[in-house]
Amino acid sequence: MISDNVIKDAAEVVGRLGCGDVAVETMRRQWPALRFAACSDDDVPPRLKPAFEGSGFNFYYIGSGDHCLTLTKDADSAMGLVVAEVTEDD
């Protein structure tokens, strides 16, 4: 489960460090039980609404239960976050 506090704190990390590897590694250290990945918002299916919309980035939930990475809308079954960078071209 991804709590609202994790979303809030993760948004602060991304706001401070950007959407890249440094932010993802920082979040992995802060929440070792969760999974984190980074990509471009263009790589996320357009029909999926973000779990959180920040300035220059969106968060999407990583689903649990499958061997492959999946995205979900369900915070209760989420095991991590995708940090998707939003650029002006998006």
C-alpha positions as CSV (number, residue, x, y, z in Angstrom):
1,M,0.0,0.0,0.0
2,I,1.2,3.5,-0.8
3,S,0.0,6.0,1.8
4,D,-0.7,9.7,1.2
5,N,2.3,10.5,3.4
6,V,4.6,8.5,1.1
7,I,3.2,10.4,-2.0
8,K,3.7,13.7,-0.2
9,D,7.3,12.9,0.9
10,A,8.2,11.4,-2.5
11,A,6.9,14.5,-4.2
12,E,9.2,16.6,-2.0
13,V,12.1,14.4,-3.0
14,V,11.4,14.7,-6.7
15,G,10.7,18.5,-6.4
16,R,14.1,18.9,-4.8
17,L,16.2,16.4,-6.9
18,G,14.3,16.1,-10.2
19,C,12.9,13.0,-11.9
20,G,16.2,11.2,-12.5
21,D,18.3,8.4,-11.0
22,V,19.3,10.5,-7.9
23,A,15.7,10.9,-6.8
24,V,14.8,7.3,-7.5
25,E,17.9,6.1,-5.5
26,T,17.0,8.4,-2.7
27,M,13.4,7.1,-2.5
28,R,14.7,3.5,-2.7
29,R,16.9,4.2,0.4
30,Q,14.1,6.0,2.2
31,W,11.4,3.3,1.5
32,P,13.4,0.0,0.9
33,A,10.2,-2.1,0.9
34,L,8.8,-0.2,-2.1
35,R,9.8,-0.3,-5.8
36,F,10.6,2.9,-7.8
37,A,11.1,3.5,-11.5
38,A,11.6,6.5,-13.7
39,C,10.4,7.2,-17.2
40,S,8.9,9.8,-19.4
41,D,5.2,10.5,-19.1
42,D,5.0,9.7,-22.8
43,D,5.8,6.1,-21.9
44,V,2.7,5.7,-19.7
45,P,-0.6,4.7,-21.4
46,P,-2.7,7.9,-21.8
47,R,-5.8,6.3,-20.4
48,L,-4.2,5.8,-17.0
49,K,-4.7,8.8,-14.7
50,P,-1.7,9.7,-12.5
51,A,-1.9,8.9,-8.8
52,F,-0.4,12.3,-8.2
53,E,0.4,15.3,-10.5
54,G,3.4,17.4,-9.6
55,S,5.2,20.3,-11.2
56,G,7.0,18.6,-14.1
57,F,6.2,15.0,-13.1
58,N,3.5,12.5,-12.4
59,F,3.4,9.5,-10.1
60,Y,1.8,6.2,-11.1
61,Y,1.3,3.2,-8.9
62,I,3.3,0.0,-9.6
63,G,1.0,-3.0,-9.1
64,S,1.9,-6.0,-7.1
65,G,1.3,-9.7,-7.7
66,D,2.8,-10.2,-11.2
67,H,6.3,-11.1,-12.2
68,C,6.4,-8.2,-14.7
69,L,6.0,-4.5,-13.9
70,T,2.4,-3.4,-14.1
71,L,0.6,-0.2,-13.5
72,T,-2.5,0.1,-11.3
73,K,-5.0,2.6,-10.1
74,D,-5.3,0.9,-6.7
75,A,-3.2,2.5,-4.0
76,D,-4.0,-0.4,-1.6
77,S,-2.4,-3.0,-3.9
78,A,0.5,-0.8,-5.1
79,M,4.0,-1.8,-4.2
80,G,5.8,1.3,-5.6
81,L,5.7,4.4,-7.7
82,V,6.8,5.3,-11.3
83,V,8.1,8.8,-11.5
84,A,7.1,10.0,-15.0
85,E,8.8,13.2,-16.2
86,V,6.4,15.6,-17.9
87,T,8.0,17.8,-20.6
88,E,6.5,20.6,-22.6
89,D,6.1,18.3,-25.6
90,D,3.8,16.0,-23.5
